[in-house]
Amino acid sequence: MISRSPQISISHAALGELVRFAVVGVTVAALYFVLFVCLSQTRLPDFVINLVAFCTAVVVQYFLQAKWTFKRSAAKTAQAGKFIVTVGFGLLLSTLISSVIGPAMHWSSVVTAAVVVVILPISNFILFKVWVFALK
């Protein structure tokens, strides 16, 4: 008897949304990287360089995720607030993984970073979809 593996059905619209989310994520990561490297050539302190690169990337991410990925207006204060809370949650989650879970599990820094890089986009997509940019 031949058994069929379960098939996952995803709509064309949902797949498009997921692809756009990933494209924005890669774009914003590249923006952060370029800004950080370029600003590193200045006399600014590292924390200022990181702050400028990070905040710029977050603002660009908000507008791209709102307008392009989820097709929502970016001019909603409550939505922007939820986005900032989600970014803060991501920071806390990555800190928990890198400072508590990784060391407790005796993970290498590479494994720890890989776990963060996998978990954060998944949690962000879910929170963006069901909370930040959810249709009311």
C-alpha positions, 0 to 999 in steps of 0.5 A, a space after each residue: 500500500 502506498 501512503 501519501 504524505 500530507 500536503 500543505 495547502 497554502 494560498 497564492 496570496 499567503 505564499 506571496 505575503 511570505 515571500 514579500 516578508 522574506 524579501 523585506 527581511 533580507 533587504 533590511 538586514 543588508 541595509 543594517 549591514 551596509 550602514 553599520 560598516 559605512 558608519 564604522 569608518 567614522 569616529 562615532 562610538 560603536 553603540 551609536 553606530 549600532 543604534 543608528 543602523 538598527 533604528 534606520 533598519 527598523 523604520 524601513 522594515 515597518 514601512 516595507 512590511 506595512 505597505 508592501 508585505 501586508 498591504 496596510 496603511 503605515 499611518 496607524 499609530 496603534 499599529 506602529 506601537 504594536 510593531 515596536 512591541 514586536 521588535 522589543 519582544 524579538 530583542 528579548 527573545 534573542 537575548 534569552 536564547 543567546 544569554 540563557 538557553 544557548 549557554 544552558 544547552 552548551 551550544 556554540 555561538 554558531 548554533 546559538 546564532 542559527 537558532 536566533 536566525 530561525 526563530 525570530 523571523 518565524 515569531 515576527 511573521 506570526 506576530 505581524 500577521 495575527 496582531 500587528 497588521 491583522 485585519 480588524 
